[in-house]
Amino acid sequence: MIRTAWIIVISDNDDREFWCRILYRVAVPVLSNMSKGMLRKNMPVEYSHIWDGRNKQVAYMECFGRLMAGLAPWLSLDDDHTSESELRQELKGWALQSYANAVDPDNPDCLFWEGELQPLVDAAYLAHSFLRGYEQLWLPLAPRTKQHYIERFKRLRQITPPYNNWLMFPAIIETFLLVAGEAYDLYRITLAVNKMEEWYVGDGWYSDGAHFAFDYYSSYVIHPMYVECLETLTEFLSPSYRLLYEKALKRMQRYGCILERLISPEGYFPIVGRSATYRTAVFQPLAMLALNEELPQSLPCGQVRAALTAVFKKMFDGTQNFTPEGYLTLGVNGYQPHIVDYYTNTGSLYITSLSFLPLGLSASHSFWTSPAEPWTSQKVWSGVDTGIDRKLI
């Protein structure tokens, strides 16, 4: 029986408890069903009113891959025999079985891996989940399941991605293959690295292809996957990548500062550009910096935690973003079907989990124990002299 975790006290830290409750609430309907091979049967999927005609089976791969990319660090924590740990172990058990079902051709929830471009995107999020939870989520899988993943990842090489943020998808897959000790295609990684350098436009922002668009694709894809690729290449392939990695990290730190400044005193943030229904995934770079203990000096842990908690409360403290069955709704804050892009479906929305990465830090980490502090917009609008916001040179 699924527990109503949102009424269970699982931590002495109110912010962490709230984050855990929300991520558990988001994950339970997906993993509890997929682990039994019943996600397709029980998940009510809604598609954009201007759906572009692609195979609708992509919804389930989007849902599972994106959810796991955000959930992986939390599930990778050791069992510490707490109430929170019980929830993690429950989700982890479901997740491991769901990973197996996702590539089992005899399982009703075997995912849609071939035939179109979209599987490349969400296979990349699955690969990213394995990078973020290698020991706890990849290594325990059965050899046959691992081989299914390796084969499917490699078959995706037949897809030529568009020249935009999509170049990071084959790059992160090949990076995972490198870590897993499999044959990898360095060209697909190098191409992405070269284009990201070409498309960097300054002050922490990347262009999504040849032309800049003011949206959050630097959050959803570019910063996190690019930094992850370069860090892994530095560790597993050659220290010659270190300078590129350090440069990309500084860019992400600057971008993280900008994201923090976008959070209003009340916890709102600007809704701009396409894929607005990805909700709090906007803050993935800030969350990743916290997880990796790389927040810039100007962003104390207590300040970042307080700012993100304010956003999460605006977004998830009520029921407006959940269907009666517990799945996410089409919209930004509530059911808003006309704000949805042509490629969006219920499964797409689970990318919001990427903002919960700091749950991969233990409850005793300073991110959770530091006193909450006002964030930048709160300080400025209450009359605090915060100093100058300086560009990245």
N, C-alpha and C positions, 0 to 999 in steps of 0.2 A: 504493500500500500504506500502510495506517495505521501510523504509528510507535507503538511502546510508549513514550510520552513519560515514563511514570513511572520509567523507568530511565535517562533522558537527563539529563546535567548541563546545565542551561540558565541557571544564575546562580551568582554567588559568594555570594549571600545565601540561606542555608538556608531561612529562612521563606518568602521570595518563591518560591523554587524549589518548595517544597512546595505552596504555594497554586496556582501555575501547573500543576503536575502534576495536582492534584485537579480543577481546573476544566476542564482539557483532557480528562481522563478522563471527566468527566461529559458534556462536549459532543460528543465524537467520535462515539459511536454515533448520536446524533440528527442532527447536521449532515452527516456523511458519507453517511448514507442519504437524508436529505431532499433534499440537493443533486442526487441522482440520481433523485428521484421514487420512492424505495423505502422511505420511512419506514413507511407503512401496511403494506407487505408484510413488513418485517423486524422491526418493533418489537413485542415481545410485551407486550400491554396487559392488565393485571389491574385489575378493578374491585372496589369495596367489596362486602363480603358483604351489605351492606344498601343496595345501589345503589338510587337513587330512581326509576329508569326513564327519566331524560333520555337524549337521543340519545347513544349511545356514541362518536360521531365527534368529540365535543368533546375527547377525549383528546389528539389530535394538535395541536390549536390550543393547548391548555393547555401541552403539552410545549414547543412551539417558542416561543410568546410569552413564557413565563416564563423560559425559558433565555436568550433574547436580551436581556431586560431587565437581567439580571445580567451578561451577557457583553459588552454593548456598550462600556462604558468601556475594557476591556482591548483589544478589537479596534480601538479608536479611536487607540491609540498609534501614532506614526510607526514606520516600518521603520528599525530601528537596526542591522540586519545582525548581530544576535546569534542564538544558537540559540533563545532565547525568541521572538524576532521571527519566526523561521521557523514556529514553531508558530502564532503569531497570524495570520500571512499565510495559512497553510493553512486555519485555521478561518474567517477572513474571506472567503476565496474560496468556501468551502462555504456560509457564511451568506448572502452576496449572492445566490447561485443559489437557496438555499432561500427567501429572501424572494420571489423571482420565482415560484417554483413554488407558493408559498402562495396566490397570487391568480390563477394561470393555470387557467382552467376546463378546459383540456385536459390538465393534469398530474395524475397519480394522487395527488399529495400536495397538491392544492388543498384548502385548509382549509374547515371547516364554519363558515360565516359567518352564517347566517340561520336563523330558525325557532324559536329558543328564547332564553332569557335569557343562558345561559352565554357565548355568543360575545362579549357586551359586555365581560365580565371580561377575557378574554384578548386581545381586540383592544386593550384599554387597556394591557396589558403590551407588546404590539407597538408601540403609539404611544409608550410610555415608552422603549422601546429606541431608537426614532428620535430622541427628544429627547436621550437620553444619547449617541447616536452619530450626530448629524445629518450632519456632514460626511463621515464615513467609511462610514456605512451607509445613509443616506437619499439623499444627493445622487448617489452613483454609480448608483443604480437607473435602469433604462431609463424613458423618459417613459410608455410604456404601463403598466409595472408601477406607477409612482407613481399614475397615474390610476386603476388598479384599486383601490389602497389608499384613495385619497380617496373614491371612490364607495362602497366598502364601509363605511368609517368613517361617512360621512354617512347611509347607510341604517340604521345602528344607532340613529339618533335615534328610530326608531319604538318602541324599547324604553323602557318606563318602569321605572327601577330601583327596588328596594326602598329604604325610608328607613333606610339604615344606611351602612356603609362603601362600599356599591355606588355611592353618589352621586359618589365620586371617579373612577369609571371613565369616565363620559361627560365629566367635567370634564377629565381628562388627555387624552382624545381631542380634545376641542375646543381645548385648549391647544396640542396638536401642530398642528392645522389652522391656528391663528393663526400659529405659527412658520413653517409651510410656505407662508404667503401665501394660504391658501384661506379661503372664507367659513366663519366659525365662529359658533357659537351661544353668545353670552355668558351667556345666562340659565342654561344648563346648568352653566356654571362658577360663576356667582354663587350659584346654589342650593346647590351643594356648599360654597362658602366660608361662606355664612350658617349652614348646618347644622353645619359643623365648629366654628364659633365657639359655637353654641348647645350643642353636645355636649361641649365641653371641660369636664372635671370637676375639673381642678387637678393641680398637681405633675407636669406632663408627660403626663398620661393623658387620652385621649378616650374617651367612651362610644361604642360601636358602635350608634348609634341612640339611642332614648329611654332605654334601660335599660343600665346598665353591666354588662359581663361581664369577668371576669378571664381574659383570653386575650391573644394577641399580635397582634390585628388592628391595633393602633396601629403595629406593626412591619411587617406584611405589606403594608398599604395606606395607612393614614391619614397618618402623619407624612411618609413619603417623597413621596407623590403631592401632598399638600397643600402642602408646602414647594416642590416643583417647580413647581406651578401658580402660586403667589404670586410666586415669583422670576421666572418667565417673564412674568407679567402686568406686573410692575414694569418689566421691560426692554423689552417689546414693545408694551405698551398704555398704561400710565400710571404715573408715579412715585407716584401716590396710593396704590398698593398696598404701598408700601415698609414702612409701619408695621405692616401686617398680616403681611407677610413676616418682618420682624424679630421680631415677637412669636411667630410660629409656629416660627421657627428656635430661639429661646430655649427653647421648650417641647420641641423635639426634642433640644436639647442636654441638658436635664434628664433626659429619657427615656433618652438615651444613657448618662448617668451611672448611671441605675438598671440598665440592661441590663448594663453592665460589672460592677456589684456583684452581679448574679445569677450570674456565672460563679464556680463554686467553685474552691478552690485546685487541684483536680485537673483542671479543665476541663469539668465538668458544668454543666448549667443546669436549672432547674425545667421539668418537662413538665406544662403546665397548659392547660386550655381546648381548644377545638376546633382542628382543623387541625394537630395536633401533628406530623403526618408532613411538614410543611413544613420540618422540621429546622432548619438554621442560618439560614433566612430570618428567624428571630427577631431577628437582629442587623443587619438591613438599615439601620435608622436610624444605628447606630454606624458601620457601614461607609460610609454616605453622608456622614456628617459628616467622616470621614477623607478620602474622595475629594475633597470640596469644601473641604478645609483649614479646617474650622469646628469641630474638636473643642474642647470647653471647656478652659480653662486647667488644670483639675484632672485632665485625662486626657492625659498625654504620649503622643506617637506610639508610643514603644517599649513602653509599658504596654498600650495598646490592641492593638497587633500581637501581643504575647506572649499576651494573653488570648484573642484570636480564634484564634490558631494552636493553642493548647491545646484549644479546642473542636473545631477541625477535625481535629486528630489523634485525639481520642476518637471522632469520627464517621466519618472517612474513611481512617484510616491502614491499616485492614484491608480485607477483601473482603466484610464482612457486609452492606453496604448496596448491593451490586451483584449483579445476576443474572449467570449464566454468559455472557450475551451482552453484558454491560457496561452494562445499563440499571439505573436505580435501583429498589430494592425497596420494596414497600408496608411501611411501618413507620417508626419513629423511629431505632432503632439495631438493624438486622437485619430479618428478615422477621417482622412483627408484624401480621398482617391484621386482628386484632380491635381494634386501636387506631385503625382507619381510619374516618373519617366517611362518611356516606352519599353524598357528592358526590365522593369522592376516587377517583382512578385513577392509573395509572402516570405519565401526563402531568402530573398536578397536582404531583408531587414536585419538578419541575425549578425550582420557585420557590426552592429552596435556593441557586441561583446568585446570588441577590440579596445574599448576605453577602460576596461576593467583589469588591465594587465597588472597593476600594482598589488592585486590580491595574491600574486606570486611571491610577494615579500612576506616574511613571517609576521605574526601579530605583534612581536616584540621589536620590529624594525622601527626606526625613527620616523619613517613615513606615517606610521600609525600612532606612535606614541607622542610625537611632538605636539605641543599645544596648537590648536587651530589659530590661524592668523588671518586677518583681512587680506583679500587679494587686491591686485592693483587698482581695479576700478572702484572698489569699495573705499580704498584709501584716498584716492584722488577726489572722489565725489563727496567725501566727508571732510575734505580740507587738509589732508595730510600732504606734506611736501615730499614726494617720492623720488625726486631727482629726474634726470633726463633719460628718455628712451633712446638708446644709441643704436644705429644701424650696424650690421655686420660688414666689416670692410674686407 
